[in-house]
Amino acid sequence: MKQLAIIALALLPFTACKNNQNTAEEAVNSSSEVISEEPIAATATDFKITPISHATMVLRWDGKTIYVDPVGGAEAFENQPKPDLVLITDIHGDHFNTETLNAVLADKTRIIAPKAVTSKMDSELQKHTQILENDKKTSVQDLNDFTFEAIPMYNLREEALKFHEKGRGNGYVIEKDGFRVYISGDTEDIPEMRSLQNIDVAFVCMNLPYTMTVQSAASAVTDFKPKQVYPYHYRGTEGLSDVNGFAALIKKSSVSNEIEVVQLDWYPNE
C-alpha cells in the first residue's frame, strides 16, 4: 500500500441496512494495519472522515461539516459538530431517518435529497431541504465553494431490481477547489459510476443481495480509478462482505499503482 497519510477522524427496511451507530476513530488498511490520525494525502487543505456506521459518515472539510445519511439517533453524533449540510441518498431506513434528522439539525443546516426522500419528510424538514435529481448539480448557501452533483444509483441484476430503481436515489460527487469526493449510495457497477473522472476519494458500497458483489465493485473501481477508495456499506444478509478480498482484487489489477484502498471501521461492534 502506498505510504500516503490519511485522516480517519472523521440501518431498516432490509436486513443489510440496519442502524448500529457507533463512532469509529481509527482506520484499517488493506493489510488490517491500524493507521493513526494524520493528514490525508490529497489536495484538500482540511478533509477529515468519521465513519459512524454502515452508510453513515461525517465529513469535515475546510471548516464545514457534512453529514451523509445520518441515522442512529442523536447519540450517534454526540461528539460531532452540528452539520452545515446533510446529504441523503435514499428512502431506506439506513439512509433516511426523520427522528435522527430532527435531532441533529441546526437552524441553518441545509439538506440535499432526491424527491422520493423529501416526499416522506415532515413539513419542518422540508423547509431545510433542496431537491436534487439524478445528473443535476447545485451549490448551497453558505457553502458556495462546494458543488454537489447527483449521480444515479440503482441495481442491474434482475433479481435485485426491486431494491433500488433508477431515478429514485442519489449518489453524490462533492467538489471543492478541484478536489472530488464520490459517495456511491446503494448501487451496482453502473455505467455512470464506471465513467466518473478525476475522483480523489470514493466511498463504494458492496453488499448482497442489495447492492453489488466485491468483484463488481472492484471492476468498477479499476475503471474510474479514484486515487483513494473506501469500502463502506458492506453488511449484507450473510454478514460483512470480504473487503480484504476487494483490496486484493485492486492490488492484482493493472491500475493498482493508481488506487489506494483504505479500510475504515464501519462496524466496530461486529
Secondary structure, 3 states (H helix, E strand, C coil): CCCCCCCCCCCCCCCCCCCCCCCCCCEEECCCCEECCCCCCCCCCCEEEEEEECCEEEEEECCEEEEECCCCCHHHHCCCCCCCEEECCCCCCCCCCHHHHHHHCCCCCEEEECHHHHCCCCHHHHHCEEECCCCCEEEECCEEEEEEEEEEECCCCHHHCCCCCCCCEEEEEEEECCEEEEECCCCCCCHHHHCCCCCCEEEECCCCCCCCCHHHHHHHHHHHCCCEEEECCCEECCEECCHHHHHHHHHHCCCHHHCEEEEECCCCCC
